[in-house]
């Protein structure tokens, strides 16, 4: 009887593992769908800029005006290429390895994807970057984390607000800090200890844009960061806002693979928002 019980438990654990993998895959597709929906509008804005300046260049024959039009078209084409490459990179899920990554470029590319959404909801974004070395991370997964945190922050300020993103060098600990802070409503103290739990959410469901409310985003944030040997901390005050601090190791070693348990992790771009988690 004991042997049968052990086999049943093993079978049950296998079924749970399979369901977790399927859930992660479903959430990845949901996140990608939401991202494509957001970036399609942004891409359309780029196309309109190209069309308008092309028409202007066709109407005006003088070199000065045409040079201006060519310059604007060229800048818009580069913008479109950045949007396309970023979305394609997330769709392909890139490699499962850790490699030296430029976090400044990663943050800027991510903000580009959400520029229209931030403008629509009257969110002012302020950036502050110190001189930082490359981080040893999986860029695709860190970008998913950042998307989740940025959308959480936007949702916490339905009437508009201010969002700060900082990149700080911590040479003493050989870490890089990424800080995402908003001046939204904040998270109640009694809810903070639970916000990294799977399926726990401080929201009442998806907002008007259809994002958020699953309670999965931050739990996957934690799993990904722990796999990177990093840390995540949250500070929040009711009426003043919330700040997430993510710590990533500086790149000082060759690229390496993530543990197999994390390879299938992808996260939705809208979930709950919480206490120190991770190593150290």
C-alpha positions as CSV (number, residue, x, y, z in Angstrom):
1,X,0.0,0.0,0.0
2,X,2.9,2.3,0.8
3,X,4.4,1.6,-2.6
4,X,1.1,2.5,-4.4
5,X,0.8,5.7,-2.4
6,X,4.4,6.7,-3.4
7,X,3.6,6.0,-7.1
8,X,0.4,8.0,-6.9
9,X,2.2,10.9,-5.4
10,X,4.9,10.7,-8.1
11,X,2.2,10.6,-10.8
12,X,0.4,13.5,-9.2
13,X,3.6,15.6,-9.1
14,X,4.3,14.8,-12.8
15,X,0.8,16.0,-13.7
16,X,1.3,19.2,-11.7
17,X,4.6,19.8,-13.5
18,X,2.9,19.3,-16.9
19,X,0.1,21.7,-15.9
20,X,2.6,24.3,-14.8
21,X,4.4,24.1,-18.1
22,X,1.2,24.5,-20.0
23,X,0.1,27.4,-17.8
24,X,3.5,29.1,-18.4
25,X,3.1,28.6,-22.1
26,X,-0.5,30.0,-22.1
27,X,0.6,33.0,-20.1
28,X,3.5,33.6,-22.6
29,X,1.0,33.6,-25.5
30,X,-1.3,35.9,-23.6
31,X,1.5,38.3,-22.8
32,X,2.6,38.2,-26.5
33,X,-0.9,38.9,-27.6
34,X,-1.2,41.9,-25.3
35,X,2.2,43.2,-26.4
36,X,1.3,42.9,-30.1
37,X,-2.0,44.7,-29.5
38,X,-0.1,47.6,-27.9
39,X,2.7,47.8,-30.4
40,X,0.4,47.6,-33.4
41,X,-1.0,51.0,-32.5
42,X,2.6,52.4,-32.0
43,X,3.7,50.9,-35.3
44,X,0.7,52.6,-37.0
45,X,1.8,55.9,-35.6
46,X,5.3,55.4,-37.1
47,X,3.7,54.5,-40.5
48,X,1.6,57.7,-40.5
49,X,4.8,59.7,-39.8
50,X,6.5,58.1,-42.8
51,X,3.5,58.7,-45.1
52,X,3.1,62.3,-44.1
53,X,6.7,63.2,-44.6
54,X,6.8,61.3,-47.9
55,X,3.9,63.4,-49.1
56,X,5.6,66.6,-48.0
57,X,8.7,65.6,-49.8
58,X,6.8,64.9,-53.0
59,X,5.0,68.3,-52.8
60,X,8.2,70.4,-52.1
61,X,11.1,70.4,-54.6
62,X,13.6,72.4,-52.5
63,X,16.5,70.5,-51.1
64,X,16.2,71.8,-47.5
65,X,12.6,70.5,-47.2
66,X,13.4,67.2,-48.8
67,X,16.4,66.7,-46.6
68,X,14.2,67.3,-43.5
69,X,11.6,64.8,-44.8
70,X,14.3,62.1,-45.5
71,X,15.7,62.6,-42.0
72,X,12.2,62.2,-40.4
73,X,11.5,59.1,-42.5
74,X,14.8,57.6,-41.7
75,X,14.3,58.2,-37.9
76,X,10.8,56.6,-38.1
77,X,12.1,53.6,-40.0
78,X,14.7,53.0,-37.3
79,X,12.0,53.3,-34.7
80,X,9.8,50.8,-36.5
81,X,12.8,48.4,-36.8
82,X,13.4,48.6,-33.1
83,X,9.7,47.9,-32.3
84,X,9.7,44.9,-34.7
85,X,12.9,43.4,-33.5
86,X,11.9,43.7,-29.9
87,X,8.6,42.0,-30.4
88,X,10.2,39.3,-32.6
89,X,12.8,38.7,-30.0
90,X,10.1,38.1,-27.3
91,X,8.1,35.9,-29.7
92,X,11.1,33.7,-30.4
93,X,12.0,33.7,-26.6
94,X,15.6,34.1,-27.7
95,X,18.1,31.7,-26.0
96,X,17.8,30.2,-22.5
97,X,21.3,31.4,-21.6
98,X,22.6,34.3,-19.5
99,X,24.8,36.7,-21.4
100,X,26.2,40.2,-20.9
101,X,23.3,42.6,-21.5
102,X,23.1,46.3,-21.9
103,X,20.3,47.2,-19.5
104,X,20.1,50.8,-20.7
105,X,19.2,49.7,-24.2
106,X,16.8,47.1,-22.8
107,X,15.0,49.7,-20.7
108,X,14.8,52.2,-23.6
109,X,13.5,49.5,-26.0
110,X,10.8,48.4,-23.5
111,X,9.7,52.0,-23.0
112,X,9.4,52.4,-26.7
113,X,6.9,49.5,-26.8
114,X,4.7,51.2,-24.2
115,X,5.1,54.8,-25.3
116,X,1.6,55.1,-26.7
117,X,0.0,53.4,-23.7
118,X,1.9,55.7,-21.3
119,X,0.8,58.8,-23.2
120,X,-2.8,57.6,-23.4
121,X,-3.0,57.2,-19.7
122,X,-1.1,60.5,-19.0
123,X,1.9,58.9,-17.4
124,X,5.1,60.9,-17.3
125,X,8.2,58.8,-17.4
126,X,11.5,60.0,-16.0
127,X,14.7,58.1,-16.6
128,X,18.0,58.2,-14.6
129,X,20.9,56.1,-15.7
130,X,24.3,55.8,-14.0
131,X,27.3,54.5,-15.8
132,X,26.8,50.8,-15.5
133,X,28.6,47.7,-16.8
134,X,26.7,44.9,-18.7
135,X,24.5,42.6,-16.5
136,X,24.7,38.8,-16.7
137,X,21.0,38.1,-17.5
138,X,18.6,36.6,-20.0
139,X,17.5,39.8,-21.8
140,X,14.2,38.4,-23.0
141,X,13.1,37.4,-19.5
142,X,14.2,40.6,-17.9
143,X,12.3,42.6,-20.5
144,X,9.2,40.6,-19.6
145,X,9.7,41.5,-15.9
146,X,10.1,45.1,-16.8
147,X,7.0,45.1,-18.9
148,X,5.0,43.6,-16.1
149,X,6.3,46.2,-13.6
150,X,5.7,49.1,-15.9
151,X,2.1,48.1,-16.7
152,X,1.4,47.5,-13.0
153,X,2.7,51.0,-12.3
154,X,0.5,52.4,-15.0
155,X,-2.5,50.6,-13.7
156,X,-1.9,52.0,-10.2
157,X,-2.3,55.5,-11.6
158,X,-5.7,55.5,-13.5
159,X,-5.9,59.3,-13.3
160,X,-2.3,59.8,-14.6
161,X,0.9,60.2,-12.7
162,X,4.7,59.9,-12.7
163,X,6.9,56.9,-13.2
164,X,10.6,56.8,-12.4
165,X,13.1,54.3,-13.8
166,X,16.7,54.2,-12.4
167,X,19.7,52.1,-13.2
168,X,22.3,52.2,-10.4
169,X,25.8,50.7,-10.2
170,X,26.6,48.8,-7.0
171,X,30.3,47.9,-7.5
172,X,30.9,46.9,-3.9
173,X,28.4,43.9,-4.3
174,X,29.0,43.5,-8.1
175,X,25.4,44.1,-8.7
176,X,23.3,46.5,-10.8
177,X,20.1,48.0,-9.4
178,X,17.0,48.6,-11.5
179,X,14.4,50.7,-9.7
180,X,10.8,51.1,-11.0
181,X,8.9,53.6,-8.9
182,X,5.4,55.2,-9.3
183,X,3.3,57.7,-7.3
184,X,0.2,55.7,-7.4
185,X,-2.1,54.6,-4.6
186,X,0.4,52.2,-3.0
187,X,-0.1,48.6,-1.6
188,X,-1.6,48.1,1.9
189,X,0.9,46.8,4.4
190,X,-1.2,43.7,5.1
191,X,-1.1,42.7,1.4
192,X,2.6,43.3,0.8
193,X,3.8,39.9,2.2
194,X,1.6,38.0,-0.3
195,X,2.0,39.8,-3.6
196,X,4.6,37.3,-4.9
197,X,2.3,34.4,-4.3
198,X,0.8,32.7,-7.3
199,X,-2.7,33.7,-8.1
200,X,-2.8,36.4,-5.4
201,X,-3.7,39.8,-6.7
202,X,-4.5,43.2,-5.3
203,X,-6.6,43.9,-8.4
204,X,-10.3,43.3,-9.1
205,X,-9.6,41.9,-12.5
206,X,-8.4,43.2,-15.9
207,X,-8.6,47.0,-16.4
208,X,-10.2,48.8,-19.3
209,X,-7.3,47.8,-21.5
210,X,-7.8,44.1,-20.7
211,X,-4.6,43.7,-18.7
212,X,-4.0,42.4,-15.2
213,X,-5.7,40.6,-12.5
214,X,-4.4,37.1,-12.9
215,X,-2.0,37.2,-9.9
216,X,0.7,35.4,-11.9
217,X,3.0,38.2,-13.1
218,X,4.9,38.9,-9.9
219,X,5.2,35.3,-8.9
220,X,7.0,34.6,-12.1
221,X,9.1,37.8,-11.7
222,X,10.4,36.3,-8.4
223,X,11.1,32.9,-10.0
224,X,13.0,34.5,-12.9
225,X,15.1,36.8,-10.7
226,X,16.0,34.0,-8.3
227,X,17.2,31.9,-11.3
228,X,19.5,34.9,-12.1
229,X,20.9,34.8,-8.5
230,X,19.3,38.3,-8.1
231,X,17.0,39.9,-5.6
232,X,13.8,41.8,-5.7
233,X,12.5,44.2,-3.1
234,X,9.4,46.3,-2.8
235,X,8.6,49.4,-0.8
236,X,5.2,50.9,-0.7
237,X,3.3,53.6,1.1
238,X,-0.4,54.1,0.8
239,X,-1.1,57.4,-1.0
240,X,2.5,57.9,-2.1
241,X,3.3,55.0,-4.4
242,X,5.4,51.8,-4.8
243,X,9.0,51.1,-5.7
244,X,10.4,47.8,-6.9
245,X,14.2,47.4,-6.7
246,X,15.7,44.6,-8.8
247,X,19.3,43.6,-8.3
248,X,21.2,41.7,-11.1
249,X,24.8,40.4,-11.1
250,X,27.4,42.2,-13.2
251,X,28.6,40.3,-16.2
252,X,32.0,38.9,-15.3
253,X,31.7,35.3,-16.6
254,X,31.0,33.6,-20.0
255,X,27.4,33.1,-21.1
256,X,25.8,30.1,-19.4
257,X,22.4,28.3,-19.4
258,X,19.6,28.9,-16.9
259,X,18.5,26.0,-14.8
260,X,16.1,23.8,-16.7
261,X,13.2,24.5,-14.3
262,X,13.2,28.1,-15.5
263,X,13.4,27.7,-19.2
264,X,9.7,27.6,-19.8
265,X,8.9,30.6,-17.6
266,X,7.3,33.5,-19.3
267,X,5.1,36.0,-17.7
268,X,2.0,38.1,-18.5
269,X,2.3,41.8,-18.9
270,X,-0.1,42.7,-16.2
271,X,-0.5,41.2,-12.8
272,X,-0.5,42.0,-9.1
273,X,2.0,44.3,-7.5
274,X,5.4,43.6,-2.8
275,X,8.7,42.3,0.5
276,X,12.2,41.4,-0.1
277,X,12.6,38.1,-2.0
278,X,15.7,36.3,-3.3
279,X,19.1,35.5,-2.1
280,X,21.1,37.7,0.3
